[in-house]
Each structure stands twice: as C-alpha cells, then as structure tokens.
Amino acid sequence: MAEVQLAAEPRRETGSRESRRLRAAGKVPAVLYGHGIEPQAVVVDHRELRGALGQEAGLNALLSLQLDSASHLAMARQLQRHPVRGTVSHVDFVIVRRDEIVAAEVPIRLEGEAIEVHRADGLIEQVLFSLQIHAVPGDIPPHLEVDISGLAVGDTVRVGDLKLPSGVTTEVDAEEPVVVAAASRVAAEIAAEEEAAEAAEAAEPTGEAGEGAAEPASPAEGGGEAGDTEG
C-alpha cells in the first residue's frame, strides 16, 4: 500500500472555542500519538484530509504525516463527524510501523448477480457489511469481495467462506453469516400456509370405521328372561 502525503501543523491552543475557529477556517483539529510519543495536538486541512481518506484504501490509508521537519507513518482512527453535515470534526492519528500487525475494519462488497435467487423471487440479504481483520498496514485490503452469482435460495455465505488475502486474519466467528439468500416474504408466507394446511389435514380423523371393527354388543337373545316362580 502506497503512502499518502498529508501535512499537519502543531496546534498551539486547545479548547472548544479554538476548535470552532479552526473548523470555520477549513481546518480539522486532531491528535497524534503512539509508539511512545506524548499525544500531540495538531491540525490538518479539511480538503487535504478528505482527499487522503477518499482514495481506495479509505480510512485504512497509510499516511505519511508531515509535521514540522519530521515525517510520521500513521493511520487515521477515531473519526468524529458533525451530527448534521457529516463532515469530520476531529480525528486521531495513530503512529504505526510497517512491520507491526494492526487491527482494521474492512468493508465487504457483493459482486455478481444471484440469477437463481432472482428466478425464485428470492432476496439477497447482506448481514455483515465490514469485517474486523488483523494485518501489517501494507497488507490491509481496501475491501473484501463476496461473489453471490452462484447462490440459490437457502444458501448462506459465512465468514469462514471469505477468501482473505495472504497475511490477513480475523478473529470473527467463522460461522457468522455474511450474506443470506432468502425466499421473498410473500413466498415464505405461502410456504408457511401450505405447511400449516398439510399439517392440519394430516391431523384430521378420517371419520370411517376400519375394516373388521367390532360392532356394539346387542342384548342377549333368548335365555335372558327370568323363569316363573312356582308357588
């Protein structure tokens, strides 16, 4: 993964008032820390930050942060955004090394068209949209692809089915579902009604006596009357 150049300046003053002033001037307050250095308040240009994080690697971009006369290899973490505008209002930069394993959240993208699912009037439901992985910074993929073209209704793609690049691992349960090919709601309701009808029909009595069934016994014929008493 190539490094993205990003200039930073020391932030002389801190506090909410100063932060508002910086944002109004198109700057983003930030902090730089990691690998034994004291957390340092810095500021970066909003447009440059958006350009650096708007590339293919996204938030996992490997940044060459230029601060005064020093250059720090870093990654952007803990982004805070404006609740309405969605713009970045603060960011933490964490210093990393090229040979150390770091954690990263990688988006999951669906590729292909599930023709068999569509023919069956089914639905593709994406359950997991990103995966927590571990890798050295240079091995972090921009995204993970899931090919859904071969799926049929009832199929499930799980974390264990994902093809992770070499050097990339995850601690997420392998049985965690990522994509489910499900029947449509209407089809599921029809199937449930049919199953209920079949179960009710199987439980109904036939109402006919079986062959050879014993008939109710009738009163005994003859010999059942009491004799006259002789006087």
LINJOFEN-V717227 format. One record per residue. N is the residue number from 1. RES is the residue in one small letter. PHI is phi in degrees with one decimal (NA if undefined). OMEGA is omega in degrees with one decimal (* if undefined). Layout:
N:RES:PHI:OMEGA, N:RES:PHI:OMEGA
This chain:
1:m:NA:-179.5, 2:a:-74.2:178.8, 3:e:-81.6:177.2, 4:v:-106.4:-179.5, 5:q:-74.3:177.5, 6:l:-146.3:-179.5, 7:a:-85.6:177.5, 8:a:-133.3:177.9, 9:e:-125.8:175.6, 10:p:-62.9:177.0, 11:r:-101.3:-174.4, 12:r:-73.9:-177.6, 13:e:-119.3:178.5, 14:t:-123.8:-179.3, 15:g:110.4:-175.8, 16:s:-64.7:-179.5, 17:r:-64.5:178.7, 18:e:-66.9:179.0, 19:s:-63.4:177.7, 20:r:-63.8:179.4, 21:r:-64.6:-179.8, 22:l:-65.4:179.9, 23:r:-63.7:178.3, 24:a:-64.3:179.4, 25:a:-91.5:178.6, 26:g:82.6:179.6, 27:k:-110.3:178.2, 28:v:-121.9:174.4, 29:p:-64.7:-177.8, 30:a:-151.3:175.3, 31:v:-137.0:179.5, 32:l:-118.2:-179.8, 33:y:-155.0:177.2, 34:g:121.1:177.3, 35:h:53.6:169.8, 36:g:87.0:179.3, 37:i:-88.7:177.8, 38:e:-68.2:177.3, 39:p:-52.9:-175.8, 40:q:-120.6:177.6, 41:a:-75.3:-179.5, 42:v:-132.9:177.0, 43:v:-142.3:178.8, 44:v:-128.9:178.4, 45:d:-75.2:-175.7, 46:h:-62.4:-179.0, 47:r:-66.2:179.1, 48:e:-65.2:177.6, 49:l:-64.0:178.8, 50:r:-62.1:177.4, 51:g:-67.0:-179.3, 52:a:-67.9:-177.2, 53:l:-92.6:-179.2, 54:g:-92.8:178.5, 55:q:-84.7:-172.9, 56:e:-57.5:-177.5, 57:a:-71.5:178.2, 58:g:62.2:-177.8, 59:l:-69.1:179.0, 60:n:-94.6:179.4, 61:a:-62.0:177.5, 62:l:-89.9:-172.3, 63:l:-102.2:169.5, 64:s:-102.2:-173.1, 65:l:-86.6:-177.9, 66:q:-91.1:-177.8, 67:l:-129.9:-173.6, 68:d:56.3:-178.7, 69:s:-99.0:-176.5, 70:a:-106.2:176.4, 71:s:-124.3:-177.9, 72:h:-118.6:173.4, 73:l:-80.1:-172.3, 74:a:-145.1:174.3, 75:m:-131.6:-179.7, 76:a:-82.5:178.8, 77:r:-140.2:176.8, 78:q:55.9:176.5, 79:l:-76.0:173.3, 80:q:-109.6:-177.0, 81:r:-121.6:175.7, 82:h:-65.7:-174.9, 83:p:-63.2:-178.2, 84:v:-106.4:-175.9, 85:r:-77.8:179.9, 86:g:79.7:179.2, 87:t:-74.8:179.9, 88:v:-70.8:-179.3, 89:s:-106.6:177.6, 90:h:-164.7:179.8, 91:v:-147.0:172.8, 92:d:-99.5:173.0, 93:f:-104.6:-179.1, 94:v:-107.8:178.6, 95:i:-71.8:-179.7, 96:v:-129.9:172.9, 97:r:-116.8:-178.5, 98:r:-66.2:-175.1, 99:d:-100.5:-179.5, 100:e:-103.0:178.7, 101:i:-85.2:179.9, 102:v:-123.8:176.9, 103:a:-93.7:179.4, 104:a:-151.6:176.9, 105:e:-102.1:-175.1, 106:v:-111.9:179.9, 107:p:-68.4:177.9, 108:i:-110.1:-179.6, 109:r:-115.6:177.4, 110:l:-92.5:179.3, 111:e:-122.0:177.5, 112:g:88.3:-179.6, 113:e:-127.4:-178.3, 114:a:-82.8:-174.1, 115:i:-62.3:-178.0, 116:e:-62.5:179.2, 117:v:-67.1:-179.8, 118:h:-66.3:178.5, 119:r:-62.7:179.5, 120:a:-87.9:-179.5, 121:d:58.8:-179.8, 122:g:-96.5:-176.9, 123:l:-130.5:172.3, 124:i:-98.5:-179.6, 125:e:-112.0:175.7, 126:q:-88.2:-176.0, 127:v:-91.4:-177.3, 128:l:-115.3:-175.2, 129:f:-102.6:176.4, 130:s:-153.1:-177.7, 131:l:-129.4:175.4, 132:q:-78.3:-178.1, 133:i:-124.6:175.9, 134:h:-130.3:-179.8, 135:a:-168.9:171.3, 136:v:-71.4:-173.9, 137:p:-51.7:-177.9, 138:g:-71.1:-178.3, 139:d:-100.3:-179.0, 140:i:-70.2:-179.4, 141:p:-75.4:177.7, 142:p:-66.0:177.7, 143:h:-164.5:175.2, 144:l:-115.1:-177.4, 145:e:-103.0:175.3, 146:v:-124.4:179.1, 147:d:-83.8:-177.6, 148:i:-104.1:-173.7, 149:s:-64.2:-177.8, 150:g:-96.1:-175.8, 151:l:-78.8:172.5, 152:a:-128.0:-179.3, 153:v:-56.5:-178.1, 154:g:102.6:179.8, 155:d:-79.3:177.3, 156:t:-137.3:172.7, 157:v:-99.5:-177.2, 158:r:-111.3:-178.7, 159:v:-56.1:179.2, 160:g:-63.8:179.2, 161:d:-87.2:-178.1, 162:l:-70.5:177.7, 163:k:-94.9:-179.9, 164:l:-84.1:177.5, 165:p:-61.8:178.8, 166:s:-58.9:178.9, 167:g:87.2:-178.7, 168:v:-108.1:178.6, 169:t:-129.7:175.8, 170:t:-144.1:177.5, 171:e:-103.9:177.6, 172:v:-69.4:-179.0, 173:d:-52.8:-178.2, 174:a:-62.8:-178.8, 175:e:-88.0:179.7, 176:e:-64.3:-179.0, 177:p:-71.2:176.8, 178:v:-108.5:-179.6, 179:v:-135.9:178.0, 180:v:-124.3:174.2, 181:a:-95.4:-172.7, 182:a:-111.1:173.4, 183:a:-70.5:178.0, 184:s:-65.2:-178.7, 185:r:-60.4:-180.0, 186:v:-64.0:-179.8, 187:a:-63.4:179.4, 188:a:-65.8:179.2, 189:e:-67.1:178.4, 190:i:-63.9:179.0, 191:a:-61.6:179.4, 192:a:-65.3:178.0, 193:e:-65.5:178.9, 194:e:-64.2:179.2, 195:e:-64.6:179.2, 196:a:-64.4:178.8, 197:a:-65.1:178.9, 198:e:-64.2:179.6, 199:a:-65.9:179.2, 200:a:-66.7:179.7, 201:e:-66.1:179.9, 202:a:-68.9:-177.8, 203:a:-85.5:-177.7, 204:e:-74.5:175.7, 205:p:-71.5:-177.8, 206:t:-73.5:179.4, 207:g:82.4:179.5, 208:e:-117.6:178.9, 209:a:-73.2:178.7, 210:g:-75.2:-179.9, 211:e:-63.7:177.4, 212:g:79.3:-179.8, 213:a:-72.4:-178.3, 214:a:-71.7:177.0, 215:e:-87.1:178.9, 216:p:-57.2:-178.2, 217:a:-70.7:177.8, 218:s:-99.2:179.7, 219:p:-57.4:-178.3, 220:a:-61.7:180.0, 221:e:-95.9:175.5, 222:g:70.2:176.1, 223:g:70.5:-177.6, 224:g:-96.2:-178.5, 225:e:-94.7:-179.3, 226:a:-75.1:178.4, 227:g:-68.6:177.5, 228:d:-70.5:178.6, 229:t:-88.0:179.4, 230:e:-79.4:-179.8, 231:g:-84.3:*
